Amino acid sequence: MLPFFWGWGMPAHAMTISSINQSSVFSSGNDQENGMDSRANRAAAKALHLPSSTPTPTEGYRWPTRQLKIYMATHDRFLQSAFFGAVRAWNRTGAVHISWCHDEDRADIIAQDGSLTSTGTSSNVGYVSSQLGSTSTEYNPDTHALIRARSTLDPSQLDCTSRHFRTAVAEHELGHALGLAHAPEYMHSVMIPRNVRTGITRDDRATIRLLYGLKR
């Protein structure tokens, strides 16, 4: 996510900070309802092997399969294009194959839009935080297997940016949905938490392949 903060009654550029926030992670047990049953059972089947070291940091979990389904829940054409591009980019790594489906209940990943703006106060100064994207994930803590992920992009912040930038933000969020964590600022990675400057890099490709049990 790329939040912008500004004090109420101040010029919009007076207190500008940008960063991409870390994904929210929620542990989940084995009992789920409806379409979640099969995914939860799949995630509980066996403990997954995770690499001890990777170029880009990982969250400590991954999907138990390399064949994943994603559902498009946004009608915003700019964000649709960004998600389409991000899926193609991650598929090109050869580590996973993400395919689009028309049934949200069957999807492993949900691609959606939503408002990520929040307000608050800090040191008696009011502020507004407007974030570009967010990803929440559910996983089985015993097997380190993902159950479901939901990636959200904020159209009010992204529709006015370039196609390349929107796609890079979508790649970042889907990286979280696949099990990648934030990378340090000095790294060349789509997973850096501030000012996304690049799409998926060689290090990201090597990491996702190692995470899913393939050679770099």
BALOBA-1460 file (C-alpha; in Angstrom, 3 decimals):
// residues 216
<rec num="1" residu="m" x="0.000" y="0.000" z="0.000"/>
<rec num="2" residu="l" x="1.174" y="3.509" z="-0.675"/>
<rec num="3" residu="p" x="-0.336" y="5.769" z="2.005"/>
<rec num="4" residu="f" x="-0.277" y="9.529" z="1.886"/>
<rec num="5" residu="f" x="-0.644" y="11.514" z="5.106"/>
<rec num="6" residu="w" x="-1.563" y="15.149" z="5.416"/>
<rec num="7" residu="g" x="-2.645" y="17.300" z="8.351"/>
<rec num="8" residu="w" x="-6.153" y="18.694" z="8.275"/>
<rec num="9" residu="g" x="-6.093" y="22.332" z="7.192"/>
<rec num="10" residu="m" x="-2.595" y="21.895" z="5.724"/>
<rec num="11" residu="p" x="-1.498" y="21.735" z="2.073"/>
<rec num="12" residu="a" x="-1.707" y="18.204" z="0.717"/>
<rec num="13" residu="h" x="2.062" y="18.136" z="0.165"/>
<rec num="14" residu="a" x="3.015" y="19.345" z="3.650"/>
<rec num="15" residu="m" x="3.264" y="15.931" z="5.323"/>
<rec num="16" residu="t" x="3.675" y="13.393" z="2.550"/>
<rec num="17" residu="i" x="4.871" y="9.915" z="3.456"/>
<rec num="18" residu="s" x="4.610" y="6.952" z="1.152"/>
<rec num="19" residu="s" x="4.925" y="3.277" z="1.946"/>
<rec num="20" residu="i" x="3.396" y="-0.068" z="1.112"/>
<rec num="21" residu="n" x="2.058" y="-1.651" z="4.248"/>
<rec num="22" residu="q" x="2.526" y="-5.288" z="5.146"/>
<rec num="23" residu="s" x="-0.247" y="-7.736" z="4.502"/>
<rec num="24" residu="s" x="-2.572" y="-8.673" z="7.332"/>
<rec num="25" residu="v" x="-2.298" y="-12.313" z="8.349"/>
<rec num="26" residu="f" x="-5.045" y="-14.197" z="10.136"/>
<rec num="27" residu="s" x="-4.497" y="-17.703" z="11.459"/>
<rec num="28" residu="s" x="-7.276" y="-20.113" z="10.691"/>
<rec num="29" residu="g" x="-8.272" y="-23.508" z="11.988"/>
<rec num="30" residu="n" x="-9.388" y="-26.448" z="9.924"/>
<rec num="31" residu="d" x="-13.160" y="-25.902" z="10.193"/>
<rec num="32" residu="q" x="-14.532" y="-23.642" z="7.475"/>
<rec num="33" residu="e" x="-17.917" y="-23.150" z="5.880"/>
<rec num="34" residu="n" x="-19.234" y="-23.708" z="2.365"/>
<rec num="35" residu="g" x="-16.530" y="-23.225" z="-0.283"/>
<rec num="36" residu="m" x="-13.814" y="-23.003" z="2.360"/>
<rec num="37" residu="d" x="-14.123" y="-26.665" z="3.370"/>
<rec num="38" residu="s" x="-12.050" y="-28.156" z="0.567"/>
<rec num="39" residu="r" x="-9.365" y="-25.481" z="0.828"/>
<rec num="40" residu="a" x="-9.123" y="-25.921" z="4.599"/>
<rec num="41" residu="n" x="-8.882" y="-29.704" z="4.260"/>
<rec num="42" residu="r" x="-6.219" y="-29.314" z="1.587"/>
<rec num="43" residu="a" x="-4.247" y="-26.959" z="3.828"/>
<rec num="44" residu="a" x="-4.466" y="-29.370" z="6.777"/>
<rec num="45" residu="a" x="-3.329" y="-32.437" z="4.831"/>
<rec num="46" residu="k" x="0.403" y="-32.232" z="5.576"/>
<rec num="47" residu="a" x="3.097" y="-29.847" z="6.731"/>
<rec num="48" residu="l" x="4.776" y="-28.043" z="3.860"/>
<rec num="49" residu="h" x="8.508" y="-27.737" z="3.364"/>
<rec num="50" residu="l" x="9.717" y="-24.151" z="3.352"/>
<rec num="51" residu="p" x="13.163" y="-22.963" z="2.231"/>
<rec num="52" residu="s" x="15.501" y="-21.801" z="5.004"/>
<rec num="53" residu="s" x="16.890" y="-18.921" z="2.975"/>
<rec num="54" residu="t" x="15.585" y="-16.902" z="0.020"/>
<rec num="55" residu="p" x="16.718" y="-13.705" z="-1.749"/>
<rec num="56" residu="t" x="13.401" y="-11.974" z="-0.974"/>
<rec num="57" residu="p" x="11.866" y="-12.536" z="2.498"/>
<rec num="58" residu="t" x="8.859" y="-14.844" z="2.812"/>
<rec num="59" residu="e" x="5.960" y="-14.893" z="5.269"/>
<rec num="60" residu="g" x="6.539" y="-18.482" z="6.412"/>
<rec num="61" residu="y" x="3.661" y="-20.040" z="4.506"/>
<rec num="62" residu="r" x="2.645" y="-20.882" z="0.943"/>
<rec num="63" residu="w" x="-0.093" y="-22.593" z="-1.022"/>
<rec num="64" residu="p" x="-0.124" y="-26.416" z="-0.901"/>
<rec num="65" residu="t" x="-0.583" y="-26.454" z="-4.681"/>
<rec num="66" residu="r" x="0.967" y="-24.569" z="-7.581"/>
<rec num="67" residu="q" x="-2.346" y="-24.469" z="-9.480"/>
<rec num="68" residu="l" x="-4.377" y="-21.566" z="-8.128"/>
<rec num="69" residu="k" x="-7.677" y="-19.904" z="-8.988"/>
<rec num="70" residu="i" x="-8.363" y="-16.182" z="-8.741"/>
<rec num="71" residu="y" x="-11.667" y="-14.323" z="-8.904"/>
<rec num="72" residu="m" x="-12.031" y="-10.758" z="-10.226"/>
<rec num="73" residu="a" x="-14.322" y="-8.906" z="-7.812"/>
<rec num="74" residu="t" x="-13.703" y="-5.387" z="-9.127"/>
<rec num="75" residu="h" x="-15.429" y="-3.734" z="-12.084"/>
<rec num="76" residu="d" x="-12.881" y="-0.906" z="-12.254"/>
<rec num="77" residu="r" x="-11.224" y="-1.304" z="-15.658"/>
<rec num="78" residu="f" x="-7.908" y="0.227" z="-14.545"/>
<rec num="79" residu="l" x="-7.625" y="-2.153" z="-11.610"/>
<rec num="80" residu="q" x="-8.770" y="-5.100" z="-13.706"/>
<rec num="81" residu="s" x="-5.934" y="-4.368" z="-16.118"/>
<rec num="82" residu="a" x="-3.485" y="-4.145" z="-13.206"/>
<rec num="83" residu="f" x="-4.588" y="-7.489" z="-11.767"/>
<rec num="84" residu="f" x="-4.519" y="-9.153" z="-15.206"/>
<rec num="85" residu="g" x="-0.972" y="-7.909" z="-15.724"/>
<rec num="86" residu="a" x="0.126" y="-9.015" z="-12.262"/>
<rec num="87" residu="v" x="-1.244" y="-12.534" z="-12.767"/>
<rec num="88" residu="r" x="0.579" y="-12.823" z="-16.094"/>
<rec num="89" residu="a" x="3.799" y="-11.630" z="-14.473"/>
<rec num="90" residu="w" x="3.692" y="-14.145" z="-11.617"/>
<rec num="91" residu="n" x="2.739" y="-16.934" z="-14.023"/>
<rec num="92" residu="r" x="5.847" y="-16.126" z="-16.072"/>
<rec num="93" residu="t" x="8.018" y="-17.101" z="-13.096"/>
<rec num="94" residu="g" x="6.995" y="-20.721" z="-13.688"/>
<rec num="95" residu="a" x="6.503" y="-21.269" z="-9.950"/>
<rec num="96" residu="v" x="2.707" y="-21.100" z="-9.971"/>
<rec num="97" residu="h" x="-0.098" y="-21.073" z="-12.490"/>
<rec num="98" residu="i" x="-2.904" y="-18.703" z="-11.531"/>
<rec num="99" residu="s" x="-6.069" y="-19.017" z="-13.620"/>
<rec num="100" residu="w" x="-9.193" y="-16.866" z="-13.567"/>
<rec num="101" residu="c" x="-12.487" y="-18.378" z="-12.438"/>
<rec num="102" residu="h" x="-16.085" y="-17.118" z="-12.433"/>
<rec num="103" residu="d" x="-17.087" y="-18.566" z="-9.057"/>
<rec num="104" residu="e" x="-15.888" y="-16.587" z="-6.042"/>
<rec num="105" residu="d" x="-16.515" y="-19.529" z="-3.707"/>
<rec num="106" residu="r" x="-14.065" y="-21.684" z="-5.683"/>
<rec num="107" residu="a" x="-11.325" y="-19.057" z="-5.803"/>
<rec num="108" residu="d" x="-8.147" y="-19.215" z="-3.750"/>
<rec num="109" residu="i" x="-7.422" y="-15.518" z="-4.282"/>
<rec num="110" residu="i" x="-9.916" y="-12.652" z="-4.515"/>
<rec num="111" residu="a" x="-8.880" y="-9.550" z="-6.504"/>
<rec num="112" residu="q" x="-11.027" y="-6.627" z="-5.424"/>
<rec num="113" residu="d" x="-11.229" y="-2.863" z="-5.014"/>
<rec num="114" residu="g" x="-12.032" y="-0.909" z="-1.889"/>
<rec num="115" residu="s" x="-11.416" y="2.295" z="0.007"/>
<rec num="116" residu="l" x="-8.281" y="2.052" z="2.130"/>
<rec num="117" residu="t" x="-8.478" y="5.569" z="3.537"/>
<rec num="118" residu="s" x="-8.475" y="6.048" z="7.293"/>
<rec num="119" residu="t" x="-8.359" y="9.072" z="9.592"/>
<rec num="120" residu="g" x="-6.883" y="9.651" z="13.003"/>
<rec num="121" residu="t" x="-4.762" y="11.899" z="15.171"/>
<rec num="122" residu="s" x="-1.109" y="11.909" z="16.131"/>
<rec num="123" residu="s" x="0.486" y="14.460" z="18.492"/>
<rec num="124" residu="n" x="-2.701" y="16.530" z="18.307"/>
<rec num="125" residu="v" x="-2.472" y="16.705" z="14.514"/>
<rec num="126" residu="g" x="-5.250" y="15.192" z="12.434"/>
<rec num="127" residu="y" x="-4.234" y="13.072" z="9.461"/>
<rec num="128" residu="v" x="-5.674" y="11.069" z="6.612"/>
<rec num="129" residu="s" x="-3.953" y="7.887" z="5.464"/>
<rec num="130" residu="s" x="-4.759" y="6.784" z="1.929"/>
<rec num="131" residu="q" x="-3.343" y="3.381" z="1.042"/>
<rec num="132" residu="l" x="-2.945" y="1.967" z="-2.428"/>
<rec num="133" residu="g" x="-3.330" y="-1.721" z="-1.702"/>
<rec num="134" residu="s" x="-3.792" y="-4.342" z="0.978"/>
<rec num="135" residu="t" x="-3.681" y="-8.129" z="1.176"/>
<rec num="136" residu="s" x="-5.142" y="-10.323" z="3.901"/>
<rec num="137" residu="t" x="-4.369" y="-14.022" z="4.101"/>
<rec num="138" residu="e" x="-5.717" y="-17.026" z="5.975"/>
<rec num="139" residu="y" x="-3.460" y="-19.995" z="6.624"/>
<rec num="140" residu="n" x="-3.097" y="-23.145" z="8.705"/>
<rec num="141" residu="p" x="-0.371" y="-22.466" z="11.315"/>
<rec num="142" residu="d" x="0.322" y="-26.183" z="11.799"/>
<rec num="143" residu="t" x="1.092" y="-26.929" z="8.150"/>
<rec num="144" residu="h" x="2.120" y="-23.425" z="6.971"/>
<rec num="145" residu="a" x="-0.399" y="-23.771" z="4.145"/>
<rec num="146" residu="l" x="-2.413" y="-20.870" z="2.785"/>
<rec num="147" residu="i" x="-6.193" y="-21.260" z="2.721"/>
<rec num="148" residu="r" x="-7.343" y="-18.038" z="1.091"/>
<rec num="149" residu="a" x="-6.036" y="-14.585" z="0.188"/>
<rec num="150" residu="r" x="-7.781" y="-11.330" z="-0.617"/>
<rec num="151" residu="s" x="-5.944" y="-8.511" z="-2.420"/>
<rec num="152" residu="t" x="-7.499" y="-5.044" z="-2.465"/>
<rec num="153" residu="l" x="-6.515" y="-2.015" z="-4.571"/>
<rec num="154" residu="d" x="-7.897" y="1.469" z="-3.893"/>
<rec num="155" residu="p" x="-9.266" y="3.012" z="-7.120"/>
<rec num="156" residu="s" x="-9.370" y="6.533" z="-5.694"/>
<rec num="157" residu="q" x="-5.590" y="6.416" z="-5.279"/>
<rec num="158" residu="l" x="-4.585" y="4.289" z="-8.268"/>
<rec num="159" residu="d" x="-6.868" y="5.247" z="-11.153"/>
<rec num="160" residu="c" x="-4.924" y="8.475" z="-11.684"/>
<rec num="161" residu="t" x="-1.518" y="6.752" z="-11.800"/>
<rec num="162" residu="s" x="0.249" y="5.090" z="-14.716"/>
<rec num="163" residu="r" x="-0.585" y="1.612" z="-15.970"/>
<rec num="164" residu="h" x="2.950" y="0.454" z="-15.130"/>
<rec num="165" residu="f" x="2.668" y="1.690" z="-11.550"/>
<rec num="166" residu="r" x="-0.772" y="0.151" z="-11.000"/>
<rec num="167" residu="t" x="0.491" y="-3.200" z="-12.267"/>
<rec num="168" residu="a" x="3.564" y="-3.037" z="-10.010"/>
<rec num="169" residu="v" x="1.328" y="-2.408" z="-6.982"/>
<rec num="170" residu="a" x="-0.884" y="-5.353" z="-7.998"/>
<rec num="171" residu="e" x="2.225" y="-7.539" z="-8.378"/>
<rec num="172" residu="h" x="3.276" y="-6.514" z="-4.866"/>
<rec num="173" residu="e" x="-0.103" y="-7.431" z="-3.393"/>
<rec num="174" residu="l" x="-0.274" y="-10.765" z="-5.227"/>
<rec num="175" residu="g" x="3.259" y="-11.413" z="-3.977"/>
<rec num="176" residu="h" x="1.821" y="-11.267" z="-0.453"/>
<rec num="177" residu="a" x="-1.028" y="-13.532" z="-1.577"/>
<rec num="178" residu="l" x="1.563" y="-16.099" z="-2.708"/>
<rec num="179" residu="g" x="3.588" y="-15.966" z="0.519"/>
<rec num="180" residu="l" x="6.199" y="-13.250" z="0.004"/>
<rec num="181" residu="a" x="6.922" y="-10.709" z="2.742"/>
<rec num="182" residu="h" x="8.251" y="-7.172" z="2.578"/>
<rec num="183" residu="a" x="11.806" y="-6.755" z="1.342"/>
<rec num="184" residu="p" x="14.324" y="-4.314" z="2.862"/>
<rec num="185" residu="e" x="14.468" y="-0.894" z="1.233"/>
<rec num="186" residu="y" x="17.931" y="-1.520" z="-0.220"/>
<rec num="187" residu="m" x="16.823" y="-4.587" z="-2.178"/>
<rec num="188" residu="h" x="15.792" y="-4.641" z="-5.818"/>
<rec num="189" residu="s" x="12.370" y="-6.200" z="-5.368"/>
<rec num="190" residu="v" x="8.699" y="-5.635" z="-6.087"/>
<rec num="191" residu="m" x="8.159" y="-6.376" z="-2.385"/>
<rec num="192" residu="i" x="9.809" y="-3.258" z="-0.937"/>
<rec num="193" residu="p" x="7.284" y="-1.473" z="1.311"/>
<rec num="194" residu="r" x="7.932" y="2.071" z="0.066"/>
<rec num="195" residu="n" x="7.694" y="3.709" z="-3.335"/>
<rec num="196" residu="v" x="7.420" y="0.719" z="-5.636"/>
<rec num="197" residu="r" x="9.979" y="1.280" z="-8.372"/>
<rec num="198" residu="t" x="10.000" y="-2.015" z="-10.165"/>
<rec num="199" residu="g" x="7.971" y="-5.043" z="-11.091"/>
<rec num="200" residu="i" x="8.945" y="-8.638" z="-10.299"/>
<rec num="201" residu="t" x="12.740" y="-8.933" z="-10.281"/>
<rec num="202" residu="r" x="15.223" y="-11.776" z="-10.670"/>
<rec num="203" residu="d" x="15.429" y="-12.134" z="-6.879"/>
<rec num="204" residu="d" x="11.637" y="-12.281" z="-6.606"/>
<rec num="205" residu="r" x="11.517" y="-14.934" z="-9.320"/>
<rec num="206" residu="a" x="14.190" y="-17.004" z="-7.565"/>
<rec num="207" residu="t" x="12.364" y="-16.670" z="-4.252"/>
<rec num="208" residu="i" x="8.943" y="-17.729" z="-5.503"/>
<rec num="209" residu="r" x="10.483" y="-20.733" z="-7.248"/>
<rec num="210" residu="l" x="12.346" y="-21.796" z="-4.103"/>
<rec num="211" residu="l" x="9.226" y="-21.270" z="-2.001"/>
<rec num="212" residu="y" x="7.259" y="-23.649" z="-4.233"/>
<rec num="213" residu="g" x="9.979" y="-26.298" z="-4.357"/>
<rec num="214" residu="l" x="11.564" y="-25.519" z="-7.721"/>
<rec num="215" residu="k" x="15.126" y="-24.763" z="-8.728"/>
<rec num="216" residu="r" x="16.048" y="-21.104" z="-9.014"/>
